[in-house]
Amino acid sequence: MSTIAKAVLEGGPHDLPTRIVPITAPEGELKVPFRDGYEHFLLTQRERDTKEGRLRVYEWCDRTKIAE
């Protein structure tokens, strides 16, 4: 069994390649690199059952571009 903490992402781009991501610790916001920017997800109080177990849910809130 893995000891790596993971979270499930809700919302954001429909073509985001993965919805289950590793996290270091539950924090207020995650930044996920995607295309030419970052997708931002906020921690919620919800959890969801997934194929990787019961995970905390982060909900999409914003997108920022990477500075050129």
N, C-alpha and C positions, 0 to 999 in steps of 0.2 A: 504494500500500500504506500502511495506517495505521501510525503510530508510537505510538499510544496503547496502553499496556500493559493487558491484560485478564486476567480470571480466570474460571473456571467454578465455579459453586456446586453442591454436592451436599447433599442432605438438606433438612431444614426443611419449611416448609409446601408442600403439593403445588400450591397456587395462586399461588405466588410468580411475579410477572409476567415476570421475566427470570432466566435462569440464567447469562448471560454479562454481566459487569459490568466497567466500567473501574476500574483501580487506579492509584495514583500510583507505587507500588513494592511488590514483594512484602514484606508485613509479616506478623506473627504472627496478627493478627485483623482481620477486616472487620466493620463494622457496617452493615447494610443496612436503611434505613427501610422498614417494611411495616405497614400498618394503623395501629394505635395504639401501635406500639413499634418495636423493632429486632430483627432476626434477626442472630445472631452466628455467624460462620464462621471456623474456624481453618485456617491454611495447612498443607497436607500436603506430603509429598515427591513426590506423584504428579503426573503431567501427563496430559492427555486430548486426543486429536485432536478438533477441532470444525470447524464450517463456517468459523470465523474463524482457524483454524490450531491449533497445539499450545499449550495453555494450562495454567497451574498450576491445581491443584484446591484449593479451600477447602471444608471439610466443616462442616456445621452443628453447633453445640455448645450454643446457648442462645438464649433470647429474653428481652428486657427490655421493660417498658412505659415509655412516655414519661410523665414526671411531669405531673400536671395542675395 
